[in-house]
Amino acid sequence: YVVSNDLAKISSLLPSNINRSLLVHSLVKQYGLLNLVNLWSSEAFVRIICLTPATPEDLTTYHTRRYIEFVLNAQNFSRSSSANSSGSQSDHYAEYGIEEDCPAFASLPQYVRLVGGATMAAANALVKDEVDIAICWDGGRHHAQKSKASGFCYVADCVLAILLLKKERIIDAEAGPRKARVMYLDLDLHFSDGVSQAFYSPGGASNEPQVLTLSIHHTSLGFFPVSQLSSLSDCSHHSFDPFTLSLPLARGASDATFARIWESVESIKNAFRPDYVVVQCGVDGLAGDPYAVWNWSLGSSERSLSWCLSRISHVWQCKTLLVGGGGYNHPNAARAWTHLTSLALRKPLPMTADIPDHPAFPLYAPSFTLDVPTGHSHDLNTDAYLSEVETRFVETADIICRVLGNDEVVSCRSELNA
């Protein structure tokens, strides 16, 4: 579990999510989840991972040097500099995406280094075999581009973590030494354009694919981000890449919708056979978020968010990195990520658990419990569309198997229905 006072304080200055980080880490702490430290027990325990702020060299393993030099220069984000910017300086802000949904703020250089360093520290803990599941709720900035900020995201921490993980050499019992495979699964309401584009290979041209990205998201006319990669993956299209996949869902997506698509998700995982899974756990698709697009629940039934994350963490048998993302009902984001932390520790908190008494307690009105139940919006994901998803993903899983030289797709149907 990656946290520090500096990380929580600086992340809480992010203009799109003021004070969210402090709210999340406070609730995790109030439930006692950070106290489960027992080096002498075989039971799951939590290790607080110390982070080192990312260096310019760390950040330029993906980002351009010009972008990093600009965002790490504190003089560019002092109050006087931002207030008086004009001419060529304003052009620089626009060039690097520091405008509109990614405004300048005084602590931006620290934020970029801390969040980048936090997610990389979590990935390193997996590589060093210190943990089986690493958590960085301040990460998950999936819109950041190689040379500019975008969509509330200033640093591509997910990409940096994937690049770190894919360096590992794996001893395969059947095939011998090989490069690590990393699956990136994005559950945010918004398409993971920054991450997907970073690893996209038009026409699936990669000879030895190590990274597979799968984004489950909403897309509609004008809905951010606008990207050609956000539509439902189609293996008949000339630009199709079987390792850069998209699964868009219509308004009202609920637990029932995720029940229909989850077997397709697992068929892709079984075909790819990843060593590491990076899960972007954006919670702006939960009921009650200001975006009000999906109607997913935290834990009211099977195929809820908690069910999916429990399965990834404890059934998939991969080393797992959980990062944050969107979520603009801040108390609900704290509820969700606290509950997912308890799941990772195999000590799941009940949905009916009372919110502990602490300074932020009034923010959890009116229920004052951990649950984020579904709302009443209508699920517009039709049976015909979900059947098309199933058909396309069966075809895609077969293609992945052929590319990787696997004999067959391992069916997950019996496991899911067991």
ZAMARGU-4260 file (C-alpha; in steps of 0.2 Angstrom, whole numbers, plus 5000, padded with zeros to 4 digits):
<rodrens>
0) 5000/5000/5000 | 5008/5016/4994 | 5005/5031/5004 | 5015/5045/5012 | 5010/5062/5020
5) 5017/5072/5006 | 5008/5061/4993 | 4991/5063/5001 | 4993/5081/5004 | 5000/5085/4986
10) 4987/5074/4978 | 4973/5082/4987 | 4978/5098/4978 | 4974/5091/4961 | 4961/5103/4954
15) 4949/5090/4948 | 4949/5080/4965 | 4952/5093/4979 | 4955/5083/4996 | 4950/5066/4989
20) 4967/5058/4993 | 4966/5063/5011 | 4948/5057/5012 | 4953/5040/5004 | 4968/5037/5015
25) 4959/5043/5031 | 4945/5031/5028 | 4957/5016/5025 | 4966/5020/5041 | 4950/5023/5051
30) 4945/5005/5047 | 4962/4999/5054 | 4967/4991/5037 | 4984/4999/5038 | 4987/4991/5055
35) 4987/4973/5048 | 5005/4970/5049 | 5011/4953/5055 | 5027/4947/5048 | 5025/4930/5058
40) 5008/4925/5051 | 5004/4916/5035 | 4988/4927/5034 | 4988/4942/5022 | 4996/4958/5029
45) 4999/4975/5023 | 5016/4983/5020 | 5017/5002/5018 | 5028/5005/5003 | 5040/5019/5004
50) 5040/5030/4989 | 5054/5040/4981 | 5049/5054/4970 | 5052/5050/4952 | 5067/5058/4944
55) 5067/5066/4927 | 5076/5050/4921 | 5062/5040/4927 | 5048/5050/4919 | 5057/5051/4902
60) 5057/5033/4900 | 5040/5037/4892 | 5037/5056/4892 | 5047/5068/4881 | 5061/5077/4889
65) 5054/5094/4884 | 5037/5090/4893 | 5045/5084/4909 | 5057/5099/4909 | 5042/5111/4908
70) 5031/5103/4921 | 5045/5100/4933 | 5051/5119/4932 | 5042/5126/4948 | 5045/5144/4941
75) 5032/5140/4927 | 5018/5137/4941 | 5022/5150/4954 | 5006/5161/4957 | 5014/5176/4949
80) 5020/5166/4934 | 5003/5158/4930 | 4994/5175/4933 | 5005/5185/4922 | 5008/5172/4908
85) 5006/5179/4891 | 5012/5177/4873 | 5025/5163/4871 | 5023/5157/4889 | 5004/5155/4886
90) 5008/5145/4870 | 5019/5134/4880 | 5005/5130/4893 | 4994/5126/4878 | 5007/5115/4869
95) 5009/5105/4885 | 4991/5103/4889 | 4991/5114/4904 | 4975/5123/4901 | 4956/5120/4903
100) 4954/5103/4911 | 4972/5102/4916 | 4975/5119/4924 | 4992/5125/4931 | 4993/5124/4950
105) 5008/5128/4961 | 5012/5110/4967 | 5011/5103/4950 | 5030/5098/4949 | 5029/5089/4966
110) 5013/5081/4960 | 5020/5074/4945 | 5036/5067/4954 | 5026/5060/4968 | 5012/5051/4959
115) 5024/5045/4946 | 5036/5039/4959 | 5021/5031/4969 | 5015/5020/4955 | 5033/5015/4950
120) 5036/5010/4968 | 5021/4999/4969 | 5027/4991/4952 | 5044/4988/4959 | 5037/4980/4975
125) 5029/4967/4963 | 5045/4965/4953 | 5055/4962/4969 | 5043/4949/4975 | 5039/4959/4991
130) 5020/4959/4988 | 5007/4949/4978 | 4996/4964/4977 | 5002/4982/4976 | 4990/4997/4979
135) 4992/5015/4973 | 4976/5024/4974 | 4984/5041/4969 | 4989/5033/4953 | 4979/5029/4938
140) 4981/5044/4927 | 4976/5036/4911 | 4973/5051/4900 | 4991/5058/4901 | 5000/5059/4884
145) 5018/5057/4880 | 5021/5075/4878 | 5006/5084/4886 | 4993/5083/4900 | 4975/5078/4896
150) 4959/5075/4905 | 4964/5079/4923 | 4980/5069/4921 | 4998/5076/4921 | 5009/5061/4922
155) 5007/5044/4913 | 5010/5033/4929 | 5001/5018/4922 | 5012/5018/4907 | 5028/5020/4917
160) 5023/5005/4928 | 5019/4994/4913 | 5036/4999/4905 | 5044/4994/4922 | 5035/4977/4924
165) 5038/4972/4906 | 5057/4972/4908 | 5056/4957/4919 | 5062/4940/4913 | 5050/4926/4917
170) 5055/4907/4919 | 5041/4898/4910 | 5040/4880/4915 | 5035/4875/4897 | 5044/4888/4886
175) 5059/4892/4897 | 5064/4911/4900 | 5054/4924/4891 | 5049/4942/4893 | 5035/4946/4906
180) 5017/4949/4899 | 5007/4963/4907 | 4989/4965/4905 | 4981/4982/4908 | 4963/4982/4913
185) 4954/4999/4914 | 4937/5000/4923 | 4935/5019/4923 | 4920/5027/4915 | 4931/5035/4902
190) 4942/5027/4889 | 4960/5024/4893 | 4966/5034/4878 | 4984/5038/4885 | 4988/5020/4890
195) 4980/5012/4875 | 4988/5023/4862 | 5005/5021/4871 | 5005/5002/4867 | 4994/5002/4851
200) 5002/4993/4836 | 4991/4996/4820 | 4987/4980/4812 | 4994/4970/4827 | 5012/4972/4820
205) 5021/4967/4836 | 5032/4951/4834 | 5033/4948/4853 | 5018/4956/4861 | 5021/4959/4880
210) 5007/4971/4884 | 4988/4969/4882 | 4977/4984/4886 | 4958/4982/4888 | 4947/4997/4892
215) 4929/4995/4898 | 4921/5012/4896 | 4907/5023/4890 | 4908/5032/4873 | 4895/5043/4864
220) 4895/5058/4853 | 4906/5071/4861 | 4910/5061/4877 | 4928/5063/4883 | 4940/5057/4876
225) 4936/5056/4858 | 4947/5043/4850 | 4946/5030/4836 | 4952/5017/4848 | 4937/5019/4859
230) 4925/5009/4849 | 4921/4991/4850 | 4936/4981/4844 | 4933/4973/4827 | 4946/4960/4821
235) 4940/4963/4803 | 4946/4981/4803 | 4963/4984/4794 | 4969/4994/4810 | 4964/4980/4822
240) 4977/4976/4836 | 4972/4961/4846 | 4982/4968/4860 | 4974/4985/4861 | 4956/4981/4865
245) 4940/4992/4869 | 4923/4987/4876 | 4912/5002/4877 | 4896/5001/4887 | 4880/5012/4885
250) 4872/5022/4898 | 4865/5013/4914 | 4878/4999/4913 | 4874/4989/4929 | 4880/4973/4938
255) 4869/4963/4925 | 4879/4971/4911 | 4895/4966/4919 | 4889/4949/4922 | 4886/4947/4903
260) 4904/4954/4898 | 4914/4947/4912 | 4917/4930/4903 | 4923/4939/4888 | 4936/4948/4899
265) 4942/4932/4907 | 4943/4924/4890 | 4955/4937/4884 | 4965/4935/4901 | 4966/4917/4898
270) 4972/4918/4880 | 4985/4931/4885 | 4991/4923/4901 | 4999/4938/4909 | 5012/4938/4923
275) 5006/4955/4929 | 4989/4963/4929 | 4988/4982/4931 | 4970/4987/4935 | 4964/5005/4934
280) 4950/5006/4947 | 4941/5022/4942 | 4925/5023/4951 | 4916/5037/4941 | 4905/5022/4934
285) 4898/5019/4951 | 4880/5024/4954 | 4880/5041/4963 | 4894/5049/4953 | 4891/5066/4946
290) 4894/5060/4928 | 4878/5049/4931 | 4881/5038/4916 | 4883/5020/4923 | 4874/5012/4937
295) 4887/5000/4943 | 4887/4995/4962 | 4901/4993/4974 | 4895/4976/4981 | 4877/4972/4980
300) 4878/4957/4969 | 4889/4946/4958 | 4898/4956/4945 | 4898/4971/4956 | 4915/4981/4956
305) 4920/4972/4972 | 4916/4955/4965 | 4926/4959/4949 | 4941/4965/4959 | 4940/4950/4971
310) 4941/4938/4957 | 4956/4947/4949 | 4965/4948/4965 | 4963/4931/4971 | 4957/4919/4957
315) 4967/4926/4942 | 4984/4920/4950 | 4994/4935/4943 | 5004/4948/4952 | 4992/4963/4953
320) 4994/4982/4954 | 4978/4992/4958 | 4978/5010/4955 | 4965/5024/4956 | 4958/5035/4943
325) 4941/5044/4941 | 4928/5046/4954 | 4920/5063/4958 | 4909/5059/4972 | 4923/5059/4984
330) 4915/5050/4999 | 4910/5036/4987 | 4928/5035/4980 | 4934/5033/4998 | 4921/5020/5001
335) 4925/5010/4986 | 4944/5010/4987 | 4943/5007/5006 | 4933/4991/5002 | 4944/4986/4988
340) 4959/4987/5000 | 4950/4976/5012 | 4947/4963/4998 | 4965/4963/4993 | 4969/4959/5011
345) 4956/4945/5011 | 4947/4954/5025 | 4932/4961/5016 | 4923/4974/5026 | 4904/4971/5025
350) 4894/4983/5015 | 4884/4987/5030 | 4899/4993/5040 | 4897/5009/5049 | 4908/5023/5044
355) 4920/5026/5059 | 4918/5042/5068 | 4932/5054/5062 | 4933/5072/5056 | 4926/5068/5039
360) 4911/5058/5046 | 4898/5070/5040 | 4903/5069/5022 | 4896/5051/5022 | 4878/5056/5025
365) 4864/5050/5024 | 4868/5032/5025 | 4885/5033/5035 | 4889/5015/5029 | 4902/5008/5017
370) 4890/5003/5003 | 4887/5012/4986 | 4871/5004/4980 | 4864/5005/4962 | 4852/5018/4957
375) 4837/5018/4947 | 4843/5022/4929 | 4838/5011/4915 | 4852/5000/4908 | 4853/5003/4889
380) 4865/4989/4885 | 4854/4978/4874 | 4855/4959/4873 | 4860/4961/4854 | 4874/4972/4858
385) 4881/4961/4872 | 4880/4946/4861 | 4890/4955/4848 | 4903/4959/4861 | 4904/4940/4866
390) 4906/4935/4848 | 4920/4948/4844 | 4929/4943/4860 | 4929/4925/4856 | 4937/4929/4839
395) 4949/4940/4847 | 4954/4927/4860 | 4957/4915/4846 | 4969/4927/4837 | 4979/4930/4853
400) 4981/4912/4855 | 4988/4910/4838 | 4999/4925/4839 | 5007/4918/4855 | 5007/4900/4850
405) 4995/4894/4863 | 4986/4878/4858 | 4969/4884/4864 | 4959/4896/4873 | 4956/4891/4891
410) 4938/4892/4894 | 4932/4902/4910 | 4914/4897/4909 | 4915/4883/4921 | 4925/4893/4933
415) 4913/4908/4933 | 4898/4897/4935 | 4906/4886/4949
</rodrens>
